[in-house]
Amino acid sequence: MCGILFSKDSKNRLDSYSFNQALLKQSWRGPDAKGTSKEKFGVHLGHVRLSILDLTSASNQPMKSNCGRYKIIFNGEIYNHLHIRNKFKLNCSTESDTETILEAFSSIGSKIFDELEGMYALVIFNIHNGDWWAARDRFGIKPLFMFDSNGHTIISSETVSIRHLENCNISEQSLIEWQMIRRPIPGATFFNEISEVLPGSIIFNGKLQSVLSIAVPSKEMFDQQLLLEKIHQSITSHELSHVKNVCLLSGGIDSTIITAFSSSKKAYTVGLEENNEILEARSTALELSKNLKEIKLSEKTMINAWKKLIDLRKEPLSVPNEGLIYLVCKSMEPNEKVVLTGEGADEIFFGYDRIYREAYLGDKMTLDKFYEFYSYSKSRLNSERLDNFLNDLMKDKTNIDFLEDFFLQVHLSGLLRRMDMSSMAASKEARVPFVTKNLIDYMYRRPTGIKLNKDDSKIPLREICKNLGMFEPLKRKKVGFSSTIKGTKSRFEEYDFFRRLNMEVLEWL
């Protein structure tokens, strides 16, 4: 888990000092090591490292391939990297998944990206001829942004590094979308000159080469036992680490399953003094024989955390509970660097039951109805770009299919960005075992009744809890790590307060 920065300037205007200062803008993503290299063809490579696999300096980056042709800067974790080493008979000298990707790329080229199971954002550079590739995992678990203008291309884990090197203008359209759906539309950022590299994209010399599939419906009949095995296997694979792993436990269904199947003996929970699920998490941890660390915070502490995160990113946060996630991660022991979380379960198993029931049982889902059930702005704002995006996503789809695609392609990637940033700011690596191709393909486009009925959502996960003898989480109202401030009367009031604070800190008012 790290931060990367790549610059290619055809006019060779960028000096090493300026590039290094830009990289330092995201130094919080990788406090354990920093590396840069200046190459031919006007290229600079930069990397800040949070050491998780192979803690030695041999796995620092930029890393050079054995053949001497390629260098890589990589952010993420590849859980099947040992399998890839065996499959392609790779000769590696470290225990790092970075070297696995690099040597596999040297062997079979960009076809390797479809083989990777995990999360990644990376750049590979051919030091002999100047060719370069950038790639992002198919679900967008790891962030990646791109600037390309006037002969200068920049790829970065954070927009703040790009903005240190180039002047960028705030996108008013993105700010409207942020008010409506808590983020700009996929592909856009808060800045007109910077684009989001879309999940699954493979870029060659600045041009889109191909896109990895996000979800492909399984041809297998649904089997509850097979699903349980897939979830268990995913959690186990996500524990690959040379540091200590812990879990986040809210007391709800998703985190209960993660914590139950994890080999970690320790979990963390967090909440505000007057708004939390700490008692529920404590009860779950007791039943699972896990050691629970409880973090109770004041509203003032959480608001100060918001201000710190906004200042680090120099752009708006998306979700108020980023502050809670950051603070609970900050409370972890220094050697507890990997934290397993339940992101993705609601998107895969239709956990957002209010809007899904309306789509399942109600009339045709129109834009007005969608905004009524989903929007975080009390009034519908004028956003032609967002309307066009949603209309395109709705086209020729049933209500349920549209919502399934929206939550996987838009909502989930926003939550993953939230989890990445708030954990990385605390020098922790968040891992999301539900967000895997194996699981998502298996559940994608299944009949709605498998996941949702008039009384319950996430029915397959409820069955797993029952089989574990964990009945209390099934009775609890969904809360999660709520950041609702005392006195706010609705989600609209809560988000209005949060948005105003973002704008004030950024001085964008």
N, C-alpha and C positions, 0 to 999 in steps of 0.2 A: 504494500500500500504506500503510495508515494505521490509526487507531483512531477509533471513533465513539462518541458518547454522546448519547442523547436522553432527555429527561424531560418528562412532561406530568402536572402535579399539579392536579387539579380544584379543590383548596382553596388553590392558590397559596401553599404553605408554604415552597417551596424558594428560598433566596436565591442570588445569583450566586456569592458566595464559596464556598459549600458545593459548588455544582455544579462550579466550577473546580477545587477540590481533588479531587473525584471523578475528573475528567478527567485530572488529573496522575497518578493511580494507574496509568494506562496510557500515560504519556508516552513510554515506551520504544518503543511501536509507531510513533511518528512524531516523530523528533527535529528535523525540518527546519522545522516551523511549527506553531503552535497557534492555533485560532480558536474563539470562542464567540459566541453571540448569545442574548439574552433576547427572547422573543416574547410576543405576547398569548396568551390562553387557558392561562396557566400553563406555557408551553413554554420549555425551554432546549435549545439545539443546541450540541454540542461536537465538535471534530475535532482530531486530531494527525496531522501529515502526514510521510510519507516520500516525497520528491519523485522521481518516476520519469518521468512524461510532463509536458512543459511545466514547466520548473523555475522559472518566474517566479512572483511573488507573485499574479499575475492568476488563478492556478489554486488558490489557497488556499481553504479551506472554513471555515464554511458558504458555499456559493455560491448566488447568487440568479439566477433565470431572467430572460431578456430581457423576458418579459411582466410581470415584477414580482410574480407570484402565488406562486411556489414557491421553497423553499430546500432544498438537499440536503446531506447528510453521507454520504460514500461511502468504502468501503474495498475495494480490489481493482484489477483491470485488465480492460479490455474490449478484446479483441484485434481485433474487427471494428468498432471504433467509427468508423473512417473510412468503411467501407462503409455504416454506418447513417446517417452524415451525408449521403452521396450519395443513399441510398435515400429518405430522408424530406425531402431538400432543406433541411437545417437551416442556420440562419444562426448560426455560431459565431465567436467572436472570439479563442479560445485554441486551443492544440493538445491540450487535456486531454480525456480520455475522460469525466471528470466532467461537463463541459459538454455533451458528446454525450448522455449519459443524461438530463440535466436538460431539455435542449431537446426531445429525442425524447419524454419524458414529457409535456411541455407540449403536444406535438402530438397524441399518440395515447393518452396515459394509461398505465395499468398493463399494457397489451398489449405494451409495449416490453420487459418483462422476459423474455419468451419469445424475443426477438430477440437477446439479449445472449450473445455467445460469450466466456467467460472466467470470472473469479471475482469475486464481489461480495457485500457485505453493506452495506445502505444504508437510510437513512430519507429520505423526501421529505415536506415539510411545506407545507401551504397556509396562507400567512400571513394570508389574508383571512378564512377561515372556520374554521380550526383542524383541518381534516381532515389525516390523516397516513397514510402507507404505509411499511411496512418490507418488505424483500425480501432473500432469501439465495439464492445460486447453487444450482443443482440437485444438485450433488454435495457441498455443504458445504465447499468449499475454504477459504472465509473464515468465521470464527466469528461467531456472533451469539446473544445471550442476552437474556432478557426477564423482568422483574419486573412484576407487575400485582396490586396490592392496595390497598384502602382509598383508592381514587381516585387512586392514583399509579402511572403506567406508566413504566418505564425500559427502554430498549433500549441494549445496549452490546456492544462487541467483547470485553470482559473482565468476568467476574463481580466482580472486585475493585473496579471502579468502582461497581457496584450496591451492593455490601456497605458501601461508604463512606457511602452515603446511607440504607440501610435495614438493619435487623437481620435476619440470616438464620441459620437453624439447619442444622448439618451433617446430611446425609442418611445414616443408617446403612445403608439399603438400597443406596445408591449406592456406599458403601465396600465392601460385599460384592461388588457387580458389578465394581468396580475390581479386586478380587482375582481374580475369575474370568475377565474378558474385557478387563481393562486400561482400562476406562472404564464410566461409567454407561450404561444403555440409551439409545438415541436419544430425544431429547426431555427427558431428565432431566439434572440437573447434580449436583454434590456438595452442593447446598443445596436444602432443601425448598421455599423460596419462589422459586427461580429456575429457569426452564425454558430448555432449548435451543430456539431457533427451528429447526425441522427444515429440512434442505436442500430447496430448491425452494419454500419457503413464501412466499406473498405475503399480507401482513397489511394490513387496512384498518381504521383506528381501533380497533386491538386485537383484531379478529376475523379469523380465517383466511378469506381471500377465495378463494384457489385454490392449487393445488400444481403446480409444473412436473414433467413426467415425468422420471424418473431414467434409465430405459432402455426403449427400444422396439425389438423385434427387427427387423432389416433384412430386406426382401424380396429383396434382391440375393443371388445365389449368391456364395459365398466365392471371392475371387480374391486370390492372394498378392501380385501386382503392385499391385493397387488398394490393398491394405492398406499396402504400403510407401509408396505415394504419399500416403495419408492421414496416416501417421506423419510423413513428411518435411514435408508441408504444415503440420501442427500445430506441429512444432518451429520452423519458420520463422516462423509467426504469433506464437508465444510470445516471439520476440526483439524485438518492438516495444518500443522504449525510447529514451530520451534520455540514458541513462547506460550504462556498460559492463556487458556480460553475461559470465558465466562458467558453467562446468558443475561439478557434483559427479560424480566418477568413482571408483567402487569397484573397477572391474576386472571386474564382472559384465556380464551380457548387456544389461540395461536401460540402465544408464548408458553403456555402450559405444555403443549406438545413438544415444542423445541427443547424446553428445559428437561422434560421427562426423558427424551431420547438422547440428549447430550451426555457425554461422559464427564462433563464438567460438574464439579461438586458445589459450585458457587454461582449465585445469581444476584442481580442487582434490581432494585425497584426504586422509583422516584415519584414524588408528587408534591403539590403545594400543601401548605399547612392545613388549609381548610378545604382542599379538593384533591383527594387521592384515593388510590386503591391499595394502600399499604397493608391494611388488615387482610384483604383478600389475597394479596400476593404472599403474605406471611402464612396464611392457611394452606395455600398451594405448595409452597416450599416445604412446609412441615410434612405434608402428605408424600412429597417426592423425596424426602430426606436430603434436601439441599440446604446449604448454608446461604441465608439471605442477608444481603447488606441493604439496609433501608436508608434512603436519602429523602429527608423532608426539608422543603425550601420555602422561604418567604417569597411573596410576589415581587418585592424589591430586588431580591437576589436574581430572580428569573428575568426581570426587566433589564438589569445590568448585564446579564448574559446575552440577551438580545443585542444590546448596544455593542458588546464586544464582537459578536459574530458579524454584525452588519459592518463594523469597522474593518474586520479582516477581509470580508468579501468585496467591500466597496460597491455593493449592489443589494437590492432588497432580499430579505429572507422570504420563504414561501409559507411556512407553517409555524404558528406560535410555539409548538412544543419542541422546536429545534433547541430552544433554550434549556429545556429539561433534559433532553438527550445529551447535550454538551456537558451539562453539570453532573449528570450521573456518570458519564464517561470520565470526567475529570476526577471523580472520587475513587476511581479504580486504582489498584496498586500499579506501580510502574511496569512490572513484568506481566501484568494482565493486559495484553495488547489486542487480543481478538475477542470480539463480542458478537454472539449469535442473536439475531433479531427475527421477528415474525413478519416483516414486510412481504407483501405479495399474497398472503392468504386471503385477504378480503377481495382482492381483484380476481383471483383464480376461482374462489368458491362462492362468489356473490354475497360477500359479507355486508355490502351496503344495501340492506334489505328494503329500506323505504323506497328508494328510486327503482330498485329491481322489481319490487312487487308492483309498482305502478306500471312499469314496462311490461311485466308478465300478465297482469290482470286487467290493465287499462287499455285505453284507445291508442291510436298511433302516436308515437313519440314525436312531437314537433319541437322546433327550437325553443318556442316559448315555454313548453312544458319542461323541457330539459333544464332550461335556466331556472325555472321555478323550483325544481327539486335539487339542483346542484349548485347554482351560482352562489358565490360568497359576497355578492353585492345586492343590497336590498332592491335597487332599481336596475332595470336592464340598460346597460350602457351601450353606446353606439360603437360597435366593433365589427366593421365589414370583414376584416381579415379573419377574425374568429368565427363569424357566422359562415363564411365560405368554407373554412376548414371543417367545421362540424357538418355542414350540408354535404360536403364531399364524403365524409366518414359515414354519414347516414345512408348515402345513396344505395338503393337496391338491397337494403338490409332490414331484417326484422328489428323490432325494438330491442330485443335481448342481444342480438348479434352486434348491433351498434354499441350498446352499453359495454358489452364484453370487450370490444375493440377500443373503445374510449378509455376504459379503466386500465387496460394493459398498455396502450400506447401513449397515453397522456397523463392520467392520474398517477399511475404507478411510477413512471419515470420521474415525476415531480417529487414523490415521496422518497425515492431512492437518492435523488440529489440532496434532499433534506438530511437523510441519514448519513450520507457520505460526508457532507460538510461538517455537521455537528459532531460526528465522531472523530473525524480527522483533525478538527481544531483542538481536540483533546488528546491527540496522538494515539488514537485507537483505530483499529480496523473493524468496521462493522461488516458482518457477513449475513446473507439472506438466503437460507436454505430452501425456502419455498420458490425462489425465483430461479428456476432451472428449466432448460428446454425439456428435459425428460418429464417433469411434473406438469408444466404448462401445456405441452402437446397432449399429454394424457387426458387433461380435463377440458381442453379447448373444444367448444361447440358441442359439448355434451347436452342432452336434454335438460332443460331448466329444472325439472322436477327432481333430478338427482341432487341438485345443490340447494334448492329453495322450495318451500311451500308456504301456505298462508300463515304458519306459526313460527317457523324457524328458517334461518339461513345457514350456510356452511354445514349442511347436513353430513357430508362425509367426515369432516373434522369433528363434529359432535359424536359421531360413532366411534372415532378413535379415542376420544376422551372417555366415553363409556367403557370401552374395552380396557382402558388403563385404570378404571375405577375412579376416575376424576369427575365427579358429578357436580361439584360446587361451581366450577367455571361455567357450566351449562345454564345455570340459573341467574348468572350475573348480567346486569345491563352493560352493554359495550361502552367503556369509558376510555381505556388506553391511558397513556400518560397525558391526561388532560391539563391544559394550561389556561383554562377559563378563569378569568380574574373575578374576584368577588364584586358583585354589583352590576356586572354586565347582564343584560336581560335577554340577549339573543346572540346567536352566532354572528349576526351582522354587526352588532355593537362590538363584540369581541374583536372581529377582524378589522373594523374601522379604527379601533384604538391601536391595534397592532400595525396597521398600514401607516397611520399617521406618525407613529414613533419611527418607523423605518425611514420615512421621508424626512423627518426632522433630523435624524442622525446623519443622513446622507446630504442634508441641505439641498434637497431636490424640490422643495416646496416653491 
